[in-house]
Amino acid sequence: MLKSIGKLLFALLLTLSLSGAGRLPAADAITLKFGFVDPAGSMYALGGSKVAEEVDRATGGKIKIEVYASGTLGNERDMYEGCQIGTIDMCSVVNVVLSSFIPELKILDQPFLFDNVEQAHKVIDGKFGELIDQKAQTQGVHLVGWMESGFRNVFSNRPITKVEDFKGFKIRTMENQMQIATFNALGAIATPMAAGEQFTALQQGTIDGNENAVANMLTNRYYEVIKNVTWTNHLYTFIAIGMSDKAWNRVPADLRPQFLAAVKRGIDYQRQLLLDGNAAAVKELTEKRGVKFHNIDLGAVRGQVAKVIEDFRKTLNPEIVKVVEEAKK
């Protein structure tokens, strides 16, 4: 009888262990809010959800991350400033916005800086990324990793297959001086506006096109109003994951290695999701959405913006340029 009871108790304990018993009750867990400007179904917010899943698993439920999409916690600038003062736990901020806080990041604004994905990763995951994190920490923010939007291409209401086709083309850009100068140098009319205004602007003809990772044409349904993509790969965009000092200090020191490793796994997932999403988007946009993809002479495009790049490089910190170029090799 006692032996049977013992076996029963052992089986019960094993079941409770496998079902997650022993994890910190949700009410006692450290909960962090993580904001995105993109919708919940975007590959960025999905990446954030994967980060949350990995952190929950790695810390045994002691740290939970709640993802807030669609700008619920504010725009990227608002969220970063919130992290600086401790009113926001975690934020996602594209490097183009973050460079207004950390000028050393401006080197990433240079068009055609990277030839391939591997170069981009070696730069942001290496010494350069560490230097940027050190700068952020002086502002009260810890950069715990970098997701990405990858190479950006041009979406348009008419085919763009040669440099001359950019003349008079009204293109939405980010509010970034280098991006504006680049498209103006091509003969386009750079039109900076907030991300959330793009669809309506395309619909109403306020702009003729925009630019982003190809998967965004699908997820943001731009194909409903414009039907062309030109492979320019003109810019590679990263998305920093920031944590306020206050949030970082809530993570127990003994859990920080597990926490950071879990964030890294979520980032790796998001990067692969982007590659897979772009490939799947090309297939669906071509086969089901009537979108046409065009090549352009990138040598001619680079030649047109060479002076802009040359002038821009003169404004950069030579040491930062050296760090980036060394990583690219």
VOMIKOL-868302 format. One line per 8 residues: number of its first residue (from 1); their letters; for each residue z, x negated, y negated of C-alpha. Coordinates in steps of 0.5 Angstrom, whole numbers, plus 500, padded with zeros to 3 digits. Each point is the difference from the previous one (the first is absolute). Example, Ala and Ser with C-alpha at 12.3 -4.5 7.8 and 13.67 -1.06 7.14 Angstrom:
2
1 = AS = 516,475,509  498,498,493
//
This chain:
329
1 = MLKSIGKL = 500,500,500  502,495,495  494,495,502  495,507,498  504,501,494  499,492,498  492,501,502  500,506,495
9 = LFALLLTL = 503,497,495  496,493,500  494,505,500  502,504,494  501,493,496  494,497,502  496,507,498  504,500,493
17 = SLSGAGRL = 498,492,499  493,502,501  500,506,496  502,496,494  508,501,501  504,495,496  495,499,494  503,501,494
25 = PAADAITL = 501,508,498  494,502,495  506,502,495  502,493,500  494,496,500  497,496,494  495,504,497  494,497,495
33 = KFGFVDPA = 495,504,497  493,497,500  495,503,495  492,500,500  495,502,495  495,502,506  500,506,504  504,501,506
41 = GSMYALGG = 494,499,505  498,494,496  500,493,504  505,498,495  505,505,501  499,500,508  501,493,499  507,501,497
49 = SKVAEEVD = 501,505,505  499,495,505  505,495,496  505,506,500  499,501,508  501,492,501  506,499,496  503,506,503
57 = RATGGKIK = 499,497,507  502,493,498  506,502,497  502,505,505  500,505,495  505,497,495  494,500,495  496,505,499
65 = IEVYASGT = 494,501,495  497,506,497  493,500,498  498,504,494  493,500,498  495,503,495  504,497,494  506,504,502
73 = LGNERDMY = 504,494,497  496,499,494  493,495,499  500,493,502  503,497,494  505,506,500  503,498,507  500,492,498
81 = EGCQIGTI = 504,501,494  504,505,504  501,494,505  502,496,494  506,504,498  502,502,507  498,508,499  494,499,505
89 = DMCSVVNV = 502,497,507  493,498,503  493,500,496  493,499,502  496,496,494  493,498,500  499,493,498  496,502,494
97 = VLSSFIPE = 506,504,497  505,495,502  496,494,496  502,503,494  508,498,502  498,494,504  494,496,496  499,495,506
105 = LKILDQPF = 497,506,504  494,501,495  497,495,504  498,505,505  497,504,495  494,495,500  494,503,503  497,497,507
113 = LFDNVEQA = 506,496,500  500,501,508  495,499,505  503,503,506  506,504,502  503,493,503  500,497,493  504,506,497
121 = HKVIDGKF = 505,500,505  501,492,500  501,501,492  505,506,500  504,498,506  501,493,498  503,496,495  497,504,494
129 = GELIDQKA = 503,506,503  507,497,500  499,497,493  498,508,498  507,502,503  504,495,497  497,502,493  502,508,502
137 = QTQGVHLV = 507,498,502  501,497,493  498,508,498  505,503,505  495,501,505  499,497,507  493,500,503  501,501,507
145 = GWMESGFR = 492,500,502  493,502,498  496,506,503  493,500,497  494,504,498  495,495,502  493,499,497  498,505,495
153 = NVFSNRPI = 493,502,500  496,505,495  499,507,501  495,504,496  496,506,498  493,496,501  498,494,504  502,493,497
161 = TKVEDFKG = 496,495,504  499,495,494  504,497,494  495,504,495  503,507,503  506,499,497  498,500,493  503,506,497
169 = FKIRTMEN = 504,502,506  507,503,499  504,497,505  508,502,500  504,494,501  507,498,500  504,499,493  498,492,501
177 = QMQIATFN = 497,496,495  496,495,505  497,506,504  498,504,493  497,493,498  496,499,507  497,507,500  498,499,493
185 = ALGAIATP = 497,494,501  496,503,505  497,505,495  505,506,502  504,504,496  507,498,503  505,507,499  507,498,502
193 = MAAGEQFT = 504,506,502  506,502,505  498,501,507  502,507,500  495,502,495  494,497,504  497,506,504  500,505,494
201 = ALQQGTID = 497,495,496  494,499,505  500,507,501  499,501,493  495,494,499  505,497,495  499,494,504  494,498,505
209 = GNENAVAN = 504,496,505  506,496,502  502,495,505  505,499,505  501,498,508  494,504,503  506,504,504  502,503,494
217 = MLTNRYYE = 493,504,499  502,504,506  508,501,499  499,502,493  493,504,501  496,497,495  494,501,504  500,507,498
225 = VIKNVTWT = 498,498,493  496,493,501  496,498,506  499,492,499  504,494,502  498,493,498  503,494,504  502,496,494
233 = NHLYTFIA = 507,497,503  501,498,493  508,500,500  505,500,505  507,504,499  507,499,502  505,505,500  507,497,499
241 = IGMSDKAW = 506,503,504  506,499,495  508,501,501  505,501,494  505,495,500  505,506,501  496,502,506  499,493,503
249 = NRVPADLR = 508,499,499  501,506,504  497,497,506  505,496,504  499,493,500  500,500,508  495,505,500  495,497,495
257 = PQFLAAVK = 496,496,505  499,506,504  498,504,494  495,495,498  497,499,507  499,508,500  497,500,493  495,495,502
265 = RGIDYQRQ = 498,504,507  499,506,495  496,496,496  495,497,505  499,507,503  498,502,493  495,495,499  497,501,507
273 = LLLDGNAA = 500,508,498  496,498,494  495,496,504  499,505,505  500,506,495  495,496,496  495,500,506  502,507,502
281 = AVKELTEK = 498,502,493  494,497,500  498,504,506  502,506,498  497,500,493  494,498,503  499,505,505  504,506,498
289 = RGVKFHNI = 500,499,492  494,498,498  502,494,497  495,494,499  502,493,500  496,494,496  500,493,500  499,496,493
297 = DLGAVRGQ = 499,493,499  507,497,499  497,494,497  497,503,495  506,504,498  504,494,500  496,497,496  500,505,495
305 = VAKVIEDF = 508,500,500  500,492,500  502,499,493  505,506,500  503,496,506  500,493,497  503,503,493  506,503,505
313 = RKTLNPEI = 501,494,504  502,496,493  505,505,499  504,499,507  506,495,501  496,494,504  506,499,505  499,507,502
321 = VKVVEEAK = 492,499,501  502,494,504  505,504,504  495,505,502  494,496,501  504,495,505  501,507,504  493,502,500
329 = K = 498,493,503
//
